[in-house]
Amino acid sequence: MHKSWIKRDWKTTVGMIFLVCAIMFIAKPSQATSINLEQLQQQLSNHPIVRGDFVQTRHMKMFDAPLQSSGTFLLSSQHGLWWQQTSPFPTSLILTQDKLSQRIGDQPAQILKVRDNPMVFYFSHVFLSLFQGDTNALTEQFELKLTQESANSPWQLQLTPKAAPLNKVFNSITVSGKDYINHVELNEVRGDKSIIDFTHQQSAPETLSTAEKEAFNF
């Protein structure tokens, strides 16, 4: 069931991960005063590398029970995202600016390029622009609402798509965190919902290992 779901839900899953990939660079340790959107924007490139664990819970109308997956991630502003699912079965998803590689178990990797599916990479070009601190694409695509009760409390950023194709997929996206992003909730137009919780995030070491660099060379 889980493997067939991945194939059917390919566009949404990839777009979702690109979104998380982009927004993950927003967070850094809290400031002395409540943070505002401009401060968040200025912080986008402060952590060139973020590593951690994730648990993703997918609520889909076609299934009675939620689908849950977990694993680790490596996010590099220079190279892209390496999303390694370990449960319920191993899956490796590597995203760069113009290529995508997905490997399920010990099967050969499937490589996708921009010309193969422009819509998938539409998401990447919008969201990966955040790596360089370019928030024009984000503000053009979303209505943003940032809230934080106090300097020491978690902040929350709500994104509401303005137009197609994003508003054809998502009703709203809510991101919350403190030192790093801890929680992402994606509410889809069709009634499905995804919740991703992040733990054990760290930004050191700030360089990729040889094996990590090789993973992005495909």
N, C-alpha and C positions, 0 to 999 in steps of 0.2 A: 504493500500500500504506500509506504513512504517513498520508495524509489519512483513509482509511477507519478506520485504527486509532484516530485521535483521536476520531472519532465514537463508536466502539464502547466506548472506554475512558474516556468522559467523566467519570463519577462518580469513578473512582479517580484520574484525573489532577487534577481539581479539588480533591479531598480532600487529595491529596499536596501540591499547591502551597499550599493553606491551611496545612497543617502546617508546611511550610518557612517560610512567611510569618510564622507565629507564633514559631517557635523562633529565627528570625534575630535577634530583639531580645534574646536572652539574652546574647550575647557582648559583651565589652569587653576592653580591655587587661588582661593577667593581674595578679593581686594579688601581694602580697609573700609570701603563704603559699598552699598548695594550696587551691583554691576548694572550697566546699561548696555544697549545694543551696540553702541560704538565701541565700548571696551571689549565686548565679545568679538567683534570684527577684528580688532587690533591684535587679538590673541590667537588668531587662526593658525599661524605658522610657528607658534612657540614650542610645540612639541613635534619635531620632525619625525619621530618614531614613537608609536604607542603599541604595547603588547598587553595581552590580558586574556581572560576567559569570558565566554558568553553562554547564556541559556536563552534559546528562542522558543517561545510558545505561540503556536499558530492556531487560531480559532477559525475554523472553516465551516460554512453551512452544510457542506456535503458530508461532514463527519460529526458523529455524536460527541466524541471526545476530542480534546485539543491534541495537536501534534507537537511534540517537544523534541528539540535537538540541542546539543551542547558541544562545546569544543573550545578551541583557542583561536586568537586572531593576531595578526601582525599588520600594522598600518604604517606605511611609509609615505610621506609627502612627496618623495622623489620617485618612488617605484610603484606604489599602489597598495593593494590590500591582498593579504593571504588569509583566507577564511578556512580553517581546518575543523570540520565537524568530526567528532569522534563517536557520538551516539545520536541516533540508534544504529548507525552504520557509518563507516569512514567515508568522508567526501572532502576533496580538496578543491577550493575555488580560488583562483588567482586572477585579480583584476588589475589591469594597467590602463593607461590613457587610451590605447587603441586596440587592446587585445584582451581576451578572456579565455581562461583555461579551466575546465571542470573535469575532475577525475573522481569516479565513484568506485570505491574499493580498489581492486587491482586491475580494473579495466583501463584500456588506453585513454589518455586524456582527449577530450573534445575541445578543439581550439576554435574560437569565434573571433572574427575581425570586423571592423566597422562596416565594410561593404556587405558582410553577410547578414547583418541585422542592424540597420541604422537606429531603430527605435531603442534598442538596448543601450547603445552608446550615446543616445540623446541624454539619458539620465547621467551618464558618466561625465559628459562634457559640461553639463549644468553644475553638477555637484563637485566634481574634482577641481573646478576653478577656485573653490574655497581654499585649496592647498596654498595658493599664492596670495591669499587674502583678498581675492576679487569677489566681493559680495554683491556686485551689480546683478549677476545672474540670479542669485537667490532672492533678492528683493524684487526683481522683475517677475519672478515665478510665484512668489508667496506673499501673503499678508503675514507679518511677523508680530507676535506679542510676547514680550519678555517680562517675567515677573520674578521677584525675589523679596521675601518678607524682611530679611535683614542680611547684613554682610556675612554672617556665619551660617545662614540657612541655605539649603539647596536652591538653585535657580531653575526656572522652567521656561522653555521656549516653545511656543505653539506656532505651527506653520499651517496656513490654510492656502491651498492652491488657488491661483487666480484664474487660470485658463487651461485649455487642453494642451498637451495630453495628460498633464499631471492631475487635473481635476476630474479626469475620466477614470483615474485609478484610486486616488486618495481623497477622502473627505477632509481629514486633518491628520497632522503628525505632531506628536508632543514629545519633547526631549527634556530630560531633567538630569541634573548632576551637581557636583560641587567642585572637587579638585579635578575630577574627570567625569565624563558622561557615565551615568549609572543605569539609566532607564530610557528606553525608547518605545513609544506606542504608535502604531500605524493603523488608522481606521480607514478601511477601503470602501469604495462606493458600493460594491456588491454585497457588503455586509460582513465580510471577513475582517479579522483583526489579528495583528501580530504584535507581540510584546517581546522585547529583547532586553535582558538584564546583563550588565557588564560588571565583572569583579576582577580583583587582582591586577588592575591596570598599573603599568609603569612605563616610564619613558627612557630608562637606562637599560642597557647601553644605547648610546645615541647613534651607533653605526650598525650596519647589518653584518652578520657573520658571512663567511664564504658560502655556506650552504643556503642561507637566506637569499643572497644575491643570485645564486644559481637558479633558485626557484622562480625568480622573476624573468629569467632569460629563456623564453620559450617562443 
